[in-house]
Amino acid sequence: METDLYFVRGIKLVTYNEVDQTTTVVYKSKLITPDKIRQEIAKLGFAADDIPADPKGYEQRDGCCKN
């Protein structure tokens, strides 16, 4: 997911903490909003707060990332 989000305009840094399964995103607030970031994460097949994972995005995830 981290690599895919780097291509989203306004996102500067993405880190995933495997232990607590959280993602931290550093972004330019003039270019993108937290809601738009959540939508982009959901498109990749991951739930983002109250936005469920997109089924098409989920199917495209690697087998190790499906659970």
BELCORBEL-V567957 format. One record per run of one state. SS is the DSSP state (hx for helix, st for strand, lp for the rest). FROM is the first residue (numbers start at 1). TO is the last residue. If there is no record, write none. Layout:
ss=<SS SS>
from=<FROM FROM>
to=<TO TO>
This chain:
ss=<lp hx lp st lp st lp hx lp st lp st lp hx lp hx lp>
from=<1 2 6 11 18 22 28 34 44 48 49 51 52 55 61 63 66>
to=<1 5 10 17 21 27 33 43 47 48 50 51 54 60 62 65 67>
